[in-house]
Every structure is written in structure tokens, then in C-alpha cells.
Amino acid sequence: MIESSPAARPRPLSPHLQIWRWHITLAASILHRATGVALYVGLLTLAGWALALASGRGAYLAYAGLLASIPGRVVLFGLTVSLFFHMANGVRHLAWDSGKGFSPASANATALAAFGFAGGAALAVWVILALNGAL
């Protein structure tokens, strides 16, 4: 017969961020989740823009003025970076789904590539917008 002790057994400890050594794949994993949340904020921003557009000229100009302000542009640039990083990291996940890219060297390289792509693509989009007078 199995005997159990009346005292509670200690619960197993799970590793925490203070225990893990920070590395690029850890940062990419956390930022993938954070950029997903940021894209929900971007969806609300887009819905607000559509609502302002449907509400008339005054509401649209007020909303466009808010987005054209410096804090608005910072948020829009952050959303642009979030979109490109989430997309690039999603491609990494698609590669993983096919069973490729699991080696530490490959995972580190693709995480670094996702960060580089996000920054470079966002800068390219904003430079093109500035050169075309859209900013």
C-alpha cells in the first residue's frame, strides 16, 4: 500500500527570468509576444482612424492631427517596427514548424536577422514616406 506523509511536499521551482541568462532567442520570444500585443493597439488605432473618417471632416482632421504629432509619430513608428518584427519572427516559426532552424547557431542567427529586418524595413518605410512628403 502507498503511504503518504501528512506534511506537504515542496512544490517544484520553475525557472524564472532572474535565473535564465539573457540571450537573443529569449529576447526574440518575449518581443514576439509584446509585438503581438502592440499590433492589437495598432488595430485599435486603425479602427479609431476609420471611425474618425466616418464621423466627418472635423473628427478626421483632429485624429489626423493627433497621429501627426510627435508622440503620434513615435507610436506609429513603434507599430511599424512591431509589424515587421512580428512578421519576420512569424517566418522563423514557420521554419520551425517544418523542423528546420532548431540548432542554437541557426536560432540565434534568425533571431538577429528578425531584429535587423524589423529595424531596416521600418526605417525604409519611413524614409520613403518622408521622401514622398507623406510625413
Rosetta silent file (secondary structure, phi, psi, omega in degrees, C-alpha in Angstrom):
SEQUENCE: MIESSPAARPRPLSPHLQIWRWHITLAASILHRATGVALYVGLLTLAGWALALASGRGAYLAYAGLLASIPGRVVLFGLTVSLFFHMANGVRHLAWDSGKGFSPASANATALAAFGFAGGAALAVWVILALNGAL
SCORE:     score description
SCORE:     0.000 S_00000001
   1 L     0.000  143.708 -178.853    0.000    0.000    0.000 S_00000001
   2 L   -85.181  129.352  178.413    1.212    3.514   -0.779 S_00000001
   3 L  -105.190  143.543  176.575    1.735    5.717    2.230 S_00000001
   4 L  -118.140  144.712  179.468    1.636    9.460    2.089 S_00000001
   5 L   -83.214  147.223 -179.242    3.224   11.764    4.559 S_00000001
   6 L   -70.719  -20.894 -179.361    0.953   14.267    6.290 S_00000001
   7 L   -80.892  145.479  178.739    3.355   17.148    5.543 S_00000001
   8 L   -71.106  137.687  177.203    3.037   18.966    2.255 S_00000001
   9 L   -78.188  147.634  177.215    5.786   18.255   -0.218 S_00000001
  10 L   -66.615  138.708  179.941    7.724   21.250   -1.529 S_00000001
  11 L   -75.191  146.843  178.596    6.496   22.369   -4.899 S_00000001
  12 L   -67.037  144.514  179.247    8.964   22.217   -7.789 S_00000001
  13 L   -91.447  134.645  178.464   10.558   25.518   -8.674 S_00000001
  14 L   -96.398  142.689  177.726   10.172   26.774  -12.184 S_00000001
  15 L   -61.134  144.382 -178.735   12.990   28.772  -13.799 S_00000001
  16 L  -121.597  167.148 -178.430   12.371   32.495  -13.764 S_00000001
  17 L   -60.853  -24.783  178.395   13.786   35.357  -15.811 S_00000001
  18 L   -74.351  -18.974 -178.888   16.184   36.145  -12.966 S_00000001
  19 L   -92.179  -40.152 -177.577   17.681   32.667  -13.308 S_00000001
  20 L   -70.321  142.797  173.662   17.909   32.412  -17.086 S_00000001
  21 L   -80.186  131.160 -179.451   20.838   34.056  -18.824 S_00000001
  22 L   -68.301  134.925  174.865   19.573   36.618  -21.319 S_00000001
  23 L  -147.373  172.200 -170.571   20.276   35.760  -24.939 S_00000001
  24 H   -64.402  -35.670 -178.784   18.928   36.787  -28.307 S_00000001
  25 H   -72.680  -31.052  174.469   16.407   33.974  -28.687 S_00000001
  26 H   -65.523  -45.110  178.472   14.936   34.746  -25.248 S_00000001
  27 H   -63.222  -39.990  179.585   14.578   38.402  -26.229 S_00000001
  28 H   -64.877  -38.725  179.394   13.033   37.427  -29.581 S_00000001
  29 H   -65.195  -46.093 -179.807   10.496   35.192  -27.851 S_00000001
  30 H   -65.842  -43.894 -178.858    9.463   37.878  -25.371 S_00000001
  31 H   -69.994  -26.205  175.548    9.339   40.584  -28.042 S_00000001
  32 H   -62.657  -43.590  177.428    7.280   38.368  -30.331 S_00000001
  33 H   -67.362  -42.477 -179.308    4.577   38.302  -27.663 S_00000001
  34 H   -64.465  -39.974  179.513    4.980   42.036  -26.921 S_00000001
  35 H   -70.928  -28.512  173.500    4.713   42.978  -30.596 S_00000001
  36 H   -62.841  -42.202  176.537    1.577   40.856  -30.875 S_00000001
  37 H   -65.626  -42.477  179.464    0.031   42.958  -28.106 S_00000001
  38 H   -61.319  -34.573  179.350    1.293   46.134  -29.784 S_00000001
  39 H   -69.667  -27.840  171.989   -0.392   45.101  -33.017 S_00000001
  40 H   -65.590  -40.094  175.577   -3.698   44.897  -31.160 S_00000001
  41 H   -62.327  -40.407  177.245   -3.112   48.518  -30.125 S_00000001
  42 H   -63.001  -36.174  176.749   -2.384   49.266  -33.766 S_00000001
  43 H   -64.902  -40.168  176.100   -5.678   47.671  -34.745 S_00000001
  44 H   -65.410  -37.329  176.464   -7.475   49.944  -32.278 S_00000001
  45 H   -63.119  -43.054  177.559   -5.593   52.915  -33.747 S_00000001
  46 H   -65.289  -40.299  177.493   -6.724   51.910  -37.238 S_00000001
  47 H   -64.559  -38.313  176.479  -10.309   51.453  -36.017 S_00000001
  48 H   -63.915  -38.922  177.716  -10.162   54.925  -34.447 S_00000001
  49 H   -63.593  -44.462  179.582   -8.941   56.343  -37.740 S_00000001
  50 H   -64.968  -38.999  177.812  -11.822   54.675  -39.615 S_00000001
  51 H   -65.320  -41.498  177.269  -14.315   55.927  -37.028 S_00000001
  52 H   -65.034  -38.269  178.286  -12.945   59.463  -37.328 S_00000001
  53 H   -62.491  -40.620 -179.314  -13.139   59.185  -41.113 S_00000001
  54 H   -76.790  -17.596 -176.063  -16.780   58.153  -40.900 S_00000001
  55 H   -86.773   -9.441  177.005  -17.587   60.890  -38.355 S_00000001
  56 L   121.374  172.322 -174.665  -16.850   63.804  -40.644 S_00000001
  57 H   -60.679  -43.920 -177.729  -14.177   66.254  -41.640 S_00000001
  58 H   -63.473  -45.252  179.331  -13.654   67.799  -38.202 S_00000001
  59 H   -65.661  -39.508 -179.992  -13.215   64.490  -36.413 S_00000001
  60 H   -65.513  -44.311  179.979  -10.893   63.217  -39.118 S_00000001
  61 H   -64.708  -36.494  177.376   -8.696   66.317  -39.031 S_00000001
  62 H   -65.417  -43.833 -179.561   -8.478   66.126  -35.243 S_00000001
  63 H   -68.640  -41.177  178.423   -7.480   62.450  -35.347 S_00000001
  64 H   -64.330  -37.067  176.235   -5.022   63.030  -38.185 S_00000001
  65 H   -64.393  -38.028  176.675   -3.518   65.896  -36.192 S_00000001
  66 H   -63.750  -44.390  179.471   -3.099   63.587  -33.210 S_00000001
  67 H   -70.156  -26.636 -179.969   -1.336   60.989  -35.336 S_00000001
  68 H   -83.215  -10.599  177.819    0.855   63.676  -36.950 S_00000001
  69 L   -69.441  166.315 -179.132    2.084   64.962  -33.582 S_00000001
  70 H   -61.122  -46.860  176.671    5.477   63.826  -32.313 S_00000001
  71 H   -62.415  -35.550  177.801    4.007   61.334  -29.792 S_00000001
  72 H   -64.689  -40.269  178.687    1.668   60.053  -32.508 S_00000001
  73 H   -69.263  -34.743  176.648    4.549   59.536  -34.913 S_00000001
  74 H   -63.283  -43.310  178.475    6.544   57.720  -32.227 S_00000001
  75 H   -64.248  -43.792 -179.899    3.602   55.367  -31.700 S_00000001
  76 H   -65.158  -38.077  176.849    3.191   54.855  -35.451 S_00000001
  77 H   -66.035  -41.892  176.741    6.911   54.155  -35.876 S_00000001
  78 H   -60.683  -38.928  177.134    6.752   51.671  -32.992 S_00000001
  79 H   -66.558  -35.370  177.980    3.789   49.981  -34.651 S_00000001
  80 H   -65.958  -44.904  177.282    5.736   49.781  -37.908 S_00000001
  81 H   -62.546  -42.861  179.822    8.687   48.124  -36.167 S_00000001
  82 H   -60.505  -42.963 -179.974    6.272   45.802  -34.338 S_00000001
  83 H   -61.349  -48.077 -177.611    4.601   44.776  -37.571 S_00000001
  84 H   -69.540  -37.806  178.911    7.864   43.936  -39.322 S_00000001
  85 H   -67.555  -44.045 -179.028    9.376   42.137  -36.310 S_00000001
  86 H   -62.623  -37.481  178.365    6.234   40.084  -35.708 S_00000001
  87 H   -67.493  -47.276 -178.994    6.147   39.167  -39.400 S_00000001
  88 H   -64.796  -40.906  179.461    9.834   38.190  -39.526 S_00000001
  89 H   -70.382  -29.545  174.013    9.616   36.203  -36.312 S_00000001
  90 H   -64.467  -35.672  175.734    6.490   34.512  -37.667 S_00000001
  91 H   -65.122  -38.281  174.701    8.543   33.343  -40.628 S_00000001
  92 H   -58.536  -43.789 -179.629   11.021   31.845  -38.112 S_00000001
  93 H   -65.342  -36.378  175.938    8.126   29.987  -36.517 S_00000001
  94 H   -63.535  -39.252  176.912    7.023   28.691  -39.916 S_00000001
  95 H   -64.560  -40.351  178.536   10.531   27.354  -40.480 S_00000001
  96 H   -64.297  -36.196  178.165   10.421   25.697  -37.070 S_00000001
  97 H   -62.404  -26.783  177.474    7.089   24.107  -37.969 S_00000001
  98 L   -88.168    0.559  177.414    8.845   22.412  -40.858 S_00000001
  99 L    88.914   13.111 -177.940   11.532   21.113  -38.483 S_00000001
 100 L  -111.110  150.560  171.789   14.299   23.465  -39.588 S_00000001
 101 L    85.921   22.323 -178.791   16.349   26.027  -37.652 S_00000001
 102 L   -88.627  -13.601  179.925   16.422   24.463  -34.202 S_00000001
 103 L   -66.005  146.942 -178.762   20.186   24.441  -33.744 S_00000001
 104 H   -55.713  -40.486  179.929   21.377   27.173  -31.357 S_00000001
 105 H   -64.443  -42.410  179.589   23.509   28.816  -34.053 S_00000001
 106 H   -68.129  -41.842  179.247   20.610   28.869  -36.510 S_00000001
 107 H   -63.764  -41.554  178.377   18.130   30.117  -33.905 S_00000001
 108 H   -65.217  -42.580 -178.790   20.491   32.911  -32.861 S_00000001
 109 H   -65.466  -42.871 -178.923   21.171   33.920  -36.463 S_00000001
 110 H   -72.004  -30.799  175.208   17.499   34.016  -37.439 S_00000001
 111 H   -65.942  -44.123  177.727   16.600   35.967  -34.290 S_00000001
 112 H   -63.035  -39.080  177.964   19.281   38.517  -35.132 S_00000001
 113 H   -64.702  -37.823  178.782   18.009   38.625  -38.717 S_00000001
 114 H   -64.596  -42.179  176.851   14.458   39.272  -37.485 S_00000001
 115 H   -63.319  -45.266 -179.988   15.669   42.213  -35.382 S_00000001
 116 H   -63.534  -43.179  178.882   17.693   43.581  -38.278 S_00000001
 117 H   -62.142  -42.742 -178.414   14.854   43.169  -40.749 S_00000001
 118 H   -61.386  -47.483  179.972   12.396   44.912  -38.414 S_00000001
 119 H   -66.767  -46.258 -178.632   14.637   47.928  -37.920 S_00000001
 120 H   -65.887  -43.514 -179.259   15.738   48.171  -41.533 S_00000001
 121 H   -67.617  -40.085  178.772   12.294   47.706  -43.067 S_00000001
 122 H   -64.529  -44.343  177.053   10.684   50.198  -40.679 S_00000001
 123 H   -61.477  -42.271  179.957   13.370   52.793  -41.429 S_00000001
 124 H   -61.507  -43.463  179.429   12.987   52.176  -45.171 S_00000001
 125 H   -62.449  -44.615 -177.699    9.210   52.671  -45.000 S_00000001
 126 H   -71.763  -31.944  175.306    9.539   55.887  -43.023 S_00000001
 127 H   -67.281  -43.420  178.484   12.286   57.247  -45.297 S_00000001
 128 H   -62.367  -41.432  177.728   10.121   56.533  -48.359 S_00000001
 129 H   -62.684  -42.173 -179.989    7.171   58.269  -46.666 S_00000001
 130 H   -65.787  -41.797 -179.444    9.343   61.284  -45.824 S_00000001
 131 H   -67.027  -27.847  178.489   10.762   61.497  -49.354 S_00000001
 132 L   -90.852    4.232  177.049    7.239   61.422  -50.803 S_00000001
 133 L    76.902   18.419 -178.232    6.049   64.176  -48.467 S_00000001
 134 L   -85.678   -6.763  179.993    3.671   61.947  -46.522 S_00000001
 135 L  -104.182    0.000    0.000    5.132   62.914  -43.139 S_00000001
